[in-house]
Amino acid sequence: MSNAKYHLSPEQLAAAEKKRLRRQEKRSLTRENPPEPTKQPQFLARPWVSLSDSCKDAPGDYTVKVMTWNILAQCLMRSELFPTSGKARKAAERERMIYDELVFYDVDVMCLQEADRQDKLFPVLKDAGYSYTYATGPLKPHGCVVAYKQDMFRIVGEKVIQYDNLEVRENVTISSQARIASSHRTKNIGSLVALERVGTNRAGYIIATTHLFWHPAYTYERARQAGLLLREVIRWRDQMQLCDWPCIISGDFNFSPGDPAYSLLVGDPLSAEQKHSLDVSRVVHVSIDSSVLKSSTTDGEEGEEGDPDRVIRNSRVAEVSDGLLSDSELLDLFRHPLRSAYDEGQRTRKAVAKRGDVVTFGDRMPLSTARLGANEPMWTSYTHYWKTTLDYIFFLDSPCSHTKVIGYLQPHHTENVAQGLPQLQICGSDHFSLCAKLMTSISPCE
């Protein structure tokens, strides 16, 4: 073989330099004049289901279109957790889909969880005409956003609640930890915002969003956090002297419609099975009691098929002095039953739709007809490893209001997400966005 080096001719060198200059010019033009957003959405758009023929507010009626969405913090993205997501794991690909979907449905209020990379997210919201609040737990790189159309609402108050520090009891003779009655320090929060409608005589909504503790086995802790959220929303509404405003409470609650916390929120009695799941999760984690031996597992919790995420570790069984709430004490936190936009909306639609047109949680996990929750979405999170319903839009009327669901965004069908989210051209998060349109009629308070 010859060792002679190959040399380009002057003509070839000139042609190569010409190509290089064209590429450089193209890159420069792209930076100076970024391409117009594509008209085709970068995600799988879903149909809107209308439950009312009325498109306009009647005198004394107000409508609001609300979205809740866990947008999956990029700092939590792991290849091993999302092995089928491919390029959809990359921030640039995911964010393109997420930002497109956020503005596509033209909602009035957004409640977002796991919002990180705020330097990217907030300009998108601002350019779309939204103002926003942001709140997060101690040292957490992601948090909760409440965004609202600035030409429709103005903010008149906001509050952040930290579940780790909220006291349930006022008894000063017991320890501060017993007054808090927590089983695990989790850094989870709730974000509350009071939004007044522009151009009205003090009409508005209390908006709350949250992301409850994720661990499947900590049933008690999630029920405690949900109860405290409801209690604090009502207390704050009353302190703000906005008692005639309805409340909208949405987010990633990390429990399914069969969970004790769901039943407590909507006013259903606890079943024997639900009481048992609360009992076995009344533990004290090492984050509360540093004397707990790490890697210890509480009795009675071996997990499902060896799933470590369903095992309670680094904990001990709670003692009376720990002050964890009994079932009756938990129930006392849930004095105001909530209604679910999707449970009501899909129940209404299913009653008149063709068989199979509306698929629900109850179609895959049968619930008693006497209990609420069967008409929640079949899924709100669908990945390679977990597939479940975790996200909700709840609402609570004031003594002066009556609210009904007049429309909702159809959840994804299983066949469209079967490969596991996030997925290019489908959804940028591992959760679905949920949207509901609510109409509220206001009458004089007695």
Summary of the structure (lengths in Angstrom):
residues: 446
radius of gyration: 25.1
end to end distance: 100.6
largest distance: 100.9
contacts: 1389
relative contact order: 0.16
helix: 28%
strand: 24%
